[in-house]
Amino acid sequence: MRGAGWGRWLLLAVVVAAVAHVLTVWLLPRAVMRVATNRLAELAGFNHAVYPPRADERARAIVRPSPDLLYASCAFDVASGPVRIRAVVPQDTYWSLSMFAANTDNFFVVNDRAVTAGAVDLVLAASGTKVDLPPGATLVEAPSARGIVLTRAVVAGTDRLAELDEVRRRFTCAPL
Amino acid sequence: MAARQRNGKPVRRALGVIALLLCALLVGVVTAVLGVRNRFASGGVRSGVWATNAHIGSSGAGPYLRAGVALGGLLALNAGETVYYTATTDESGASLGTSCEYRVEGREPDTRWWSITAYGDDHFLIPGSNGRYSVDGTTVEKGADGSFVVRVGGAPRAGNWISTGGAGASRPFSLTLRLYNPDPSIVGDLAGAPLPRIVREACS
């Protein structure tokens, strides 16, 4: 009788271990992304651009930063309405604008070669939202209310740092 | 309930059950974290000592890879945009350590822009590197045929050199090779891409 009793508990233990395993794997990226998004939002608030200094050993907000890129970023929150994202594309260097959902998925990316107008004008909105698009703007549906927008520009040698920094600061992120 | 009355030690039994379930919880969480770490470091595809995964950054990423990328490469781009290869060992299979000096030798990859960057075991740039965190395709010194040799670790050098923080206790580190807008032949055959070799020279 005693053995049968423990057998039941052992079976429950196996179930608990399996559920804890699956939940951890599922929760981990969401928790890490949430921390990163909130850290960014602490700097300037949600839906506000941040222009961090070029990464060095003091850059500890996001793992594995590249010291060869200039980043601009924005923690977005489309829960209370669409967010307009605009950026100017620098000449003759790799540049991209990418968006990441709350589960870490890279749901949107555009690079300098794909942009012909020299600038991008995007409206990010929760899926199913009715949006009055400003002329020339493109609608992007966000798979989650919160996430991160990130621009990258290769700082090819330090001689262009000032120029690329100026272009980077024309990246804006604000409620529509 | 019947068992409790027969045993006459309900408190001990309850404590035993609680300990068992806590252990189960711990086992579940620890195996998850280990599985996730493994998946990022060695899962997916390898070309020599360099590991990557075609689904980094993509919504096709499985739950383990997604969790692994969150820990070791949050905000990574998808493979069409950027391929990220990471090496944690040299050609002999020994872990990269900050007390050793390495020779990274290869030929320019077929990509718009590339860089090799050293990271500490905390996934951040290594303190004490005096700005020498990386080499990249625009500033690397290379031969007419596109071949290059980059020294990693050891005493400071002029030219192609990446610091691993100088003196102090030996700690593991890793190298990340970024290929921006890689040629479709690389994206189509991540395991076949000709990538630099990492050869250990000397250790202090």
Interface residues (C-beta under 8 A of the other chain):
Chain A: M1 R2 G5 W9 L10 L12 A13 V14 V16 A17 A18 V19 A20 H21 V22 L23 T24 V25 W26 L28 P29 V32 M33 A36 A55 D56 E57 A59 R60 I62 V63 R64 P65 S66 P67 D68 Y94 S96 S98 F100 N103 T104 D105 N106 F107 V109 N111 R113 I148 L150 V154 A156 G157
Chain B: A3 R6 N7 V17 L20 L21 C23 A24 L25 V27 G28 V29 T31 A32 V33 G35 V36 G57 S58 S59 A61 P63 Y64 R66 A67 V69 A70 L71 G72 G73 L74 L75 A76 L77 N78 E81 R112 W113 S115 T117 Y119 H123 F124 L125 I126 P127 G128 S129 G131 Y133 S134 D136 T138 T139 T176 R178 Y180 N181
